[in-house]
């Protein structure tokens, strides 16, 4: 099963993705964060393999988050 961390401020979108993931049976949503300030640490702690993030965020943009994740957690897609 694929472990997913979501980082998105749109609560309704997150709820829809979590529901679809549950129905798929192949994705375990291990954390849903409203902003990405703690995303890298959460990914490490939860052992996530996949991160779904919005591009524009109040604390860090999606591109910067991807770069940090690549540097600190190379196993994450």
C-alpha positions as CSV (number, residue, x, y, z in Angstrom):
1,X,0.0,0.0,0.0
2,X,1.3,3.5,-0.9
3,X,1.6,5.9,2.0
4,X,0.5,9.5,1.2
5,X,0.9,12.8,2.9
6,X,-1.3,15.6,1.6
7,X,-0.4,19.3,2.0
8,X,-3.2,21.5,0.9
9,X,-5.2,24.4,2.5
10,X,-8.4,23.4,0.7
11,X,-10.2,21.2,3.2
12,X,-12.9,20.1,0.7
13,X,-10.3,19.0,-1.8
14,X,-8.5,17.1,0.9
15,X,-11.7,15.3,1.9
16,X,-12.3,14.3,-1.7
17,X,-8.8,12.9,-2.2
18,X,-8.9,11.0,1.1
19,X,-12.3,9.5,0.2
20,X,-11.0,8.4,-3.3
21,X,-7.8,7.0,-1.7
22,X,-9.9,5.0,0.7
23,X,-12.1,3.6,-2.1
24,X,-9.0,2.7,-4.2
25,X,-7.7,0.4,-1.5
26,X,-4.1,1.1,-2.7
27,X,-3.4,4.4,-1.0
28,X,-3.2,5.0,2.8
29,X,-3.4,8.7,3.6
30,X,-1.3,9.0,6.7
31,X,-1.4,12.7,7.2
32,X,-3.3,15.8,5.9
33,X,-1.6,19.1,6.6
34,X,-3.1,22.6,6.0
35,X,0.3,24.1,5.4
36,X,3.7,22.7,4.6
37,X,5.7,24.1,7.5
38,X,5.9,20.6,9.0
39,X,5.6,18.6,5.8
40,X,9.2,17.3,5.6
41,X,9.2,16.1,9.2
42,X,5.8,14.5,8.8
43,X,6.9,12.7,5.7
44,X,9.9,11.3,7.6
45,X,7.9,10.4,10.7
46,X,5.1,8.7,8.7
47,X,7.3,6.9,6.2
48,X,5.3,8.4,3.3
49,X,6.2,7.4,-0.2
50,X,4.1,10.1,-1.9
51,X,3.4,13.7,-1.2
52,X,0.5,15.6,-2.8
53,X,1.0,19.4,-2.3
54,X,-0.5,22.6,-3.7
55,X,1.9,24.8,-5.6
56,X,1.2,28.0,-3.8
57,X,1.3,27.9,0.0
58,X,1.5,30.5,2.7
59,X,4.7,29.2,4.2
60,X,6.7,27.7,1.3
61,X,5.9,27.2,-2.4
62,X,5.4,23.7,-3.8
63,X,8.7,23.8,-5.8
64,X,10.7,24.6,-2.7
65,X,9.0,21.8,-0.8
66,X,9.8,19.4,-3.6
67,X,13.5,20.4,-3.5
68,X,13.6,20.0,0.3
69,X,12.0,16.6,0.1
70,X,14.4,15.5,-2.7
71,X,17.3,16.5,-0.6
72,X,16.1,15.0,2.7
73,X,13.9,12.1,1.7
74,X,15.0,10.7,-1.7
75,X,12.7,7.7,-1.3
76,X,9.6,10.0,-1.7
77,X,8.1,10.5,-5.1
